[in-house]
Structure formats: structure tokens, C-alpha cells
Amino acid sequence: MLKRIVVVLAGLGFVSVSACGGGDSPVKAMNDFADKICKCENQECAMAVVGEMAKAGEKFKDYKPTEDDIKAMADVQKKIADCQAKMATKGAEGAGEGGAE
């Protein structure tokens, strides 16, 4: 499941980088989505946020990013990846705690 999220995020990263900047501040929107993902406690929550990200990305699909936008999006992608890694670690630890009896 985590691999699927990472692949989806990588694909969205490409879309979001080409969509960032502009009037409604797509970079800020992506930061907000990253914050939402970081608050998720499970993969289902994260996938729901990824779905929201995809819909939001459509709004900005024709925008041409600046160099600053591209750098900012790289930071957002790292933040999302870090949160996903923490979620995966929590999930693995939780699975070990409730193991078979």
C-alpha cells in the first residue's frame, strides 16, 4: 500500500510541479495537503488526501511554474515522503504489537 501511495505521489508531484504557482497559490495548497497527509494515522486517510490533491491539481494544470515554485514543490514532496515513512513505521510497529496469539 505504501508503495502505491509513493507512486501516486510521485506522479502527482510531476503534475503539481507543472501546476504550481499562480493566483490561488498552488504551492500553498500543496503545503496544506502535505499537512493533511502528515496528520493521517493510516494509509486510507493518506489515499483520500492524495485523491483531493489530484482534483486540486486539475485546477492549475495549465500554469507554468517558476524556479521558486519548483524548489518549493521539491520541499513539499520531501515533507510528504517523510510523513509517509513515519506512517509506515508506525504501522509496522503497531502490527508487531497486536500480533498473533
Summary of the structure (lengths in Angstrom):
residues: 101
radius of gyration: 14.8
end to end distance: 25.1
largest distance: 55.9
contacts: 286
relative contact order: 0.20
helix: 79%
strand: 0%
